Amino acid sequence: MAVEIRFTAASVAKVRFAVSPLGETVLALRILLGTAGHAVHQPWVRTTRPLLAGERELPLLRALIAGALPSFLFPVPEERLPSLSTELDLLRATGGDFFRREYGAVLGVAGEDVPEPAAVLPRLAEALHRCYELLIAPRWGRMRAVLEADVGRRALTLVDGGVQALFAELHRDIAWDGGQLVVHGRRSPHSVYTVDAGGHGLVLLPSVFNWPHVGVDKSPVAAASIRYPAVGVGLLWEPPPQAPAGLAPVLGRTRTAMLAALAEPLTTAALASRLGITPSAVSQHLGALRGAGLVSTQRKGRTALHLRTERANHLLGDSAP
């Protein structure tokens, strides 16, 4: 099925990015429950799936996630980097009519067989919180670094080339045609579903666990949303690169680890999460490394991406054991 997202001039001006820990938790559960997933995630699945066995709300989660996913599981973030608690508050606040319609459509029930939101949403929110802490939180720093790096790259494309350039590189199944965005489906390619973004805009969410596919919210309450596969997911479950031992006595362990991490463009926040230090400490170390010609920084508005230079590449190569 192809999905057409129709835009007004106002909605085109409101294209933005966000990272969703709640969305990633739901999509991770879908993989762990055996209803989706790609081979790239198997290293994570093998070590993580056994942890889910003790979840007391597993029947509820399985019922809601086994097939088509209800839209109320994916409230559109109102900020770029929301906390899980903020997203769970949005989930709990799902409107009654919207909840009943989505719940009934997903489970194939109607009328008195559809429970009241108050009977489901608090339990669901608590279960998703537990699943996040157990399954996602231990690796969220690295996941978030991948997602933030992707947002940084896409934001630069949007600034430099506009929405047409952005959508041209976002995914092979996404095409921009004037005032209409088309997401081509792999199943039932000749059927078309239309989503009207109105004046609410479009939120683009890079995803680890939806990789390598594109997901579209077909029942948006306000802004339309697309989840697209983030660049770098294929390397996510590999062991983190080891900093060359020979450099640590000279640069210090933190700066050496920073150079090793900056084989890919990362934001200050992503570096802080990956290295387990504060953003202010990252900024101080980056200043020293830039002064030595080992790191370059590109700024576009409020976004700053850091990448090691060729000089640093040679230094790391020369010092590798």
PyMOL commands that set and color helices and strands:
alter all, ss='L'
color gray80, all
select helices_A, chain A and resi 9-12+21-32+39-54+58-65+71-73+84-92+96-107+111-113+117-170+233-235+248-251+253-261+268-275+279-291+310-319
alter helices_A, ss='H'
color red, helices_A
select strands_A, chain A and resi 2-6+15-17+174-177+180-183+192-196+202-207+215-216+224-229+295-300+303-308
alter strands_A, ss='S'
color yellow, strands_A
deselect
rebuild
show_as cartoon
